[in-house]
Amino acid sequence: MLQLDFYGTLVAASLVLLLGRGLVTRVGFLRAYNIPEPVAGGLVVALVLLVLRGFDVEVRFDTSLQTPLMLAFFATIGLSADFASLKKGGRVVGVFILAVTGLLLVQNAMGIGLASLLGLDPLMGLLTGSVTLAGGHGTGAAWGATFSEKFGLASASELAMASATFGLVLGGLIGGPVARHLIKRVQVPGCVDQEKPRVPKGFEQPNKERSITPFSFIETLALIAVSLLAGTLLNEMLHGSAFELPTFVCVLFVGVLLRNGLSALGLYQVFEREVSVLGNVSLSLFLAIALMSLKLWDLAALALPIFIILAAQTLVMALFAIFVTFRVMGSNYDAAVLAAGHCGFGLGATPTAIANMQAVTQRYGPSQIAFLVVPMVGAFFIDIINVIVIKLYLALPFFAAA
């Protein structure tokens, strides 16, 4: 077994990103279907490690940097959100929340229904529904323990981790193709002479050059550090209470308060170009570490019926994004980018959603409304709604009787 330390893991993650950039640049298929660079590079490395494991060679990474990178990314999302912009997106956010809620209900109905048809415990269907797909590894781990302790479901935690891994991989793979399919139906910004060209902001086009200075960079780094510290302390204060929230939500909330509080008091204006640079770096490294550390052999251990359920969930996610999300969000270019983002966190996680949208906007042009709505809903509202939906399903007669 080869154990890479902190520095070795950082080098490996950087190489994964360079590999992903090279693959997307040179492989027409990946470029045509808008596959995010961290996903392309990370999956190749994960597959290589899967093959090496067959020869009794295992490589392990130091993932201690993964959580701070994820929290830093969400801090930059909060620091990018000003109340004026949020007010503009109010109605759109509301409609998107309804679409997201609809998917959660469909995922659980699909999971429970297929599990029952295949002769499995309905709880397995719920676990392969919104618990792990929209909820991700964190929510899956929490509910997996509950299902084991309260309902006596064997290997619930292992199933949850494998299902969440499956969702993370597929969420990063189907978003680009779905957007490509939808964009064929709409006018892309800049293709119409009368329309003013859109100027990219924040996370929309990560490869666009931005002028920064060392001092402003340090100022932004300090804001991110404060968001991480205060968000972590807030999470500890709320732990065990009715208002308990995931750490990344607390960090994002603090970032929003910092951005708008300092601006309202006239003390400081956040430099969005530095925020976007640091946010994109954190996002890319986080995804690289997450994907290259995937234990794909856990997916191979899933029984065939579970694979059938998860494959069906992937198909449902793609169809829902095309026929529901795209249509209710306006059937335009922004709606296509939103659909790609929905695939990302509907199956995987918010960072995957952002990477999906970046792959699309980097090629076709900015979508400011998508980068306003998806981080807010994917990082905050979905966790709250998902808990409510899961508890509603657990209140059904055949679960209540268990």
N, C-alpha and C positions, 0 to 999 in steps of 0.2 A: 504494500500500500504506500502511495506517495501522498504525503500531507503537505500542502502548500500553506505557508504562513501568510500573515497580513500582506506583506510586500509582494510575495509570489502571486497571491490572489489578485492584487491590484494590477500587476503586470499582465496576468492572464485575461482579466476583464478588458483591459485596454486593447490587447491583441484581438479579443473577440469582436470588439467594435470595429477595428481596422479590417478584420476578416469580413464582417458583415457589410461594411462599406464597399469592399472590393467585390464581393459576390453580387450585391445589388447593382453595382456599376457595370459589371461584365455579363451577368446572366439576365438575358432579356425577359425571361419568365418572371423572375422576382421583381424586376423593375416595372413590368407591365401590370402586375397585379398588386403593386404598392405594398410589398412585404417590408415591414420595418427592419432597418439594418440590425439592431440588437437581436431581433427575433431570428433573422437569417443566420447570423454568426453564432448566436447562442445555441440554436438547435443543432447546427453542424457539430459543434464541440460536444454537446450532450450525446449525440449519436455516436461520435468517436469513442467517448467514454463508455457507452453501452457496449460497443464491440470489444474494447479493452477488458471490460469486466468478464467477458466470455473467456478471456485468456488469464483469468485470475489476477488482473492488474486493476487496481482501484485508485482513483485520484480523488482526494478530498480537498475542499477549499475552506479557507477561513472566511466565514460569512458574517463576521462581526461588523463589517462595514455596511452590510446590506440594509439593516434597519435605519441607521443614521442617514443614509442616502435617500431612502424612501421618505423619511420625515423631512429632510431638507427639500425634497421635491414638493411636498405638500405645503411646506412653509412658503415656497416661492409662488405656489398657486394662490395662497392667501394674500401675499404681498402684491400680487398682480390684480387683485379684485378691488376696484373702487366702487363705492355705493352708487355713484352716478351711472356706471355701466350696468351694475346689477339691476337698477331700477328700469333701465331700458329693456333688459331681458326678462322682466317679470312675467309677462304672459307666456313667452316661449318656454321659460323654466317650468311654469305650471303645466303646460301641455306635455312637455317632455316627461315630467314626473308621472303623469297619467299613463303615458306609453310604457315607462319603466315598470310601473305597478302592474300593468296588464301582462307584461312578460313574466314577472315573478309568479303571478297566479297561473299562467300557462305552464311554466316550467314545473311547478309542483304538481299540477294536475297530470301533466305528461309523465312525470317520474312515478307518481303513485299508480297511475293507470297501467303503465307498462310493467312495473314491478308486480302488480297483482296478476296481470296476464301471464307473466313468466314464472309465476309461482314463488316469488320472493316476498319477504316481509315488506309491507307498504312503507315502513320506516326507511328502508333502503332507497325506495323511490324518492322520498322526501330528501334524503341525504344527497342524492344525485340530482336534486333540483336546485332551487334557489339557495339552499343552505351552503353548498360548496361552489356553485357556478357563479351566481351573483355575489355570494358572500366571500369567496376566496378561502385561502388557507386559514386565516385567523378565525373567521366565523365557523368554518368547517371543524376546526379543532375544538372550539367551545361547544358546539352542538353535538359533535361526535362523543365527547365525554358525557354529555347529558343523556344521549340516547343509550349509551352503555350502562350508566348508573341507574337511570330512572326506568328505562324500558327493557333493559337486558339484551340489547342488540350487540351480538358478538362482533369484534373487530371493527366497530363503528369508526374509531379514530383513524385506523389505517385506510379504510374505505374513503373517509372524508379527504385525507391527504392525497390519495391517488386521484380522486375525482377532481379535486381543485387543481392538481397538476395538469390533468387532461384539459380542463377548461382554460388554464393559462396558455397552454400551447395552441389550442384551437382558436382561442380568442384573438391571438396575435396573427393567425394565419387567414382567417376568413374575412376580417374587416376590410382589407384592401380589395380583394376580389368583389365583395359586395358593393363597395363604393364605385369600383370600375364599372360594374354592371349598371348602376344607377346613373352615373355621370353621363352615360351615353344618351340618356333621355332629357338632359337639361342643358341650358346655356351655361358654360363655364365663365366666371368673371374675366373680363378682359377680351372676350370674344365678340362683344357687342360694342360698336363704336360709340353709341350714345352713353354707355355706362362708364363712369369714372373708374379708373383702375384702383383696386383695393390695395391699401398699404399694409403690409404684414406687421403684426404686433406680437410681442411676447413669444409664445411657443409655436406660432403658426408655421414658420419656416426656419427650423433650427440651424440650417446651414448658411443662412444669410449673414454676411459680415456686419458686426455692430461695433461702433467706436466706444471704447470704455477707457477709464483712467484708473491708475492704481488706487487712488484715494477713494473714489466712488465705489470701486470694487470692494474695498475693505468696509466701507459703510454698509453696503448691502450684505456682506458676509456677517457683519455684526447684527443686522436685523434678523437674518436667518438663525443665528445662534440664540438670540433672545427668544425667537419663536419656538425653537426646540426646547429651551430650558423652561420657559413659562408654560408651554403646552404639555410638557411632561409632568410638571408640578400640578397643573390643572387636572390632568388625568388621574394622578394619585389622589387628589382631593375628592374627585367624583367616584373613585373606585368603591364598589359595593353599594352605591346609592341608586335611586331610581333614575338619576340623570347620567349614569355611567356611559361613556362614549369611548370608541377606540382612540388610541394615542394620536394617530395621524389626523383625526378630526379635530382634536383639541389644538394641535399645532397649526392646522389650517385656520381655525377660528382666531387664534392669537395673531396670526399673520394678517388677517382681515382687519382686526382691531388696530394693530400697529399702523398699517397703511392708512386707514381712514382717520384714526385718532390724531396722528401726527399732522396729517394734511388739514384736518378741521381746525386744529390749534395753530396752524401756520408755522409749525416748527420745522417741518421737513417734507420734501416731496420725494417719493420713491423713484429711483431711476430704473425704468422698466427694462432698459437694455441689459443692465447688469443682472437684474432678477432673471431675465430670460436665459442669459448665458449660464448662470449658476444652476438654474432649474433644469436646463437641458443636459448639462454635464451630469447632474445628480440622477436624472431620469435614465440617461443612457447607461451609466455605470451600474445603477440598480438593476436594470433589466438584463444587462450582460451577466452580472453575478447570479441573478435569479435563474436565468435560462441555462447557463453553463453548469449550474449546480443541480439541475433537474435529475432526479433519479428515475430515468425512463423505465428501469426494470420494475418499478412499482406499478407502472401501467400494464406491463406484461403480466403481472400477477393477478390482474383483475379477471374475474370470471367472465365468460362470454355474455351472459345476460346483462351484466353491468356495462360492458362495452356497447351492447345494443342500445341500452337506455341512453348512454352518453352520446353515442353517434346520432340518435334521434334528437336529442337536445340540441346538438350542433346544427342539425338541419332546421329545426324549429327556430333557432336563433337567427339564422340567415333569412329564412322566410319572413319572420316577424319584422326584421329590420327593413326588408324590401317592401312588404305589403302593408305594414302598419306604421313603423317609425318614420319611414321616408314620406309616406302620404300625410300623416297627421302633422308633420313638421313643415309641410309646405310644398313638397315635391320639387324642390329647387336644389341648387348646388349646396347650400348650407345644410339642407336636409340630408343630402347624400353623405356629407362629412359627419353629420350627427349619427347617421346609421352606422358608419364605420366605427365611431366611438362607442356606440351602444353594443356592437359586437364585442368590443374589447372588454368592457366591464360587465356585460351581460353574461359572459362566459368566464372571464378572467379577473382583471383588476383595473382600477383607474389608470395606473401607469401604462398598461397595455393599451387602453383606450386612447390615451394621448399619443402614444407611439403610432397607433393606427392612423389617427387623424393627421399627424405630422407627415407620414408617408404620402398621404393624399394631397395635403396642401403644399408640400414641397414640390410636387409635380404640377398641380393644376392651379394653385393660387390660394390666397388666404381665405379663411372663414372665421371672422372674429366672433360671430354669435355662437359657433360650435365650441370654440375654446373658452367662451364665457359660461356656457350652459353645462357641458359635460363634466368639467372638474367639480363644479358645485354640486351637481346631482350625484355623480359617481363617488365623490369623496364624503358627502355628508348625508343627503336625503336617503340614498339607497339603503344604508345600514339601518336607519330607523324604520323605513317602510318594510324592509326584509324581515326584521324581528316581528313586526305586527302580522305580516302575512304568514310567517312560519307558525306563530302561536295560533292563528286562526285555523290553520290546517290541523294542528295538533289537537284542537278542540273538537274535531270531527268525531263522530261516534266510535268508529273502529279504532281510533287512537286513544280516545278517552277511556275505552273499556280495557285497554292493555294494562 
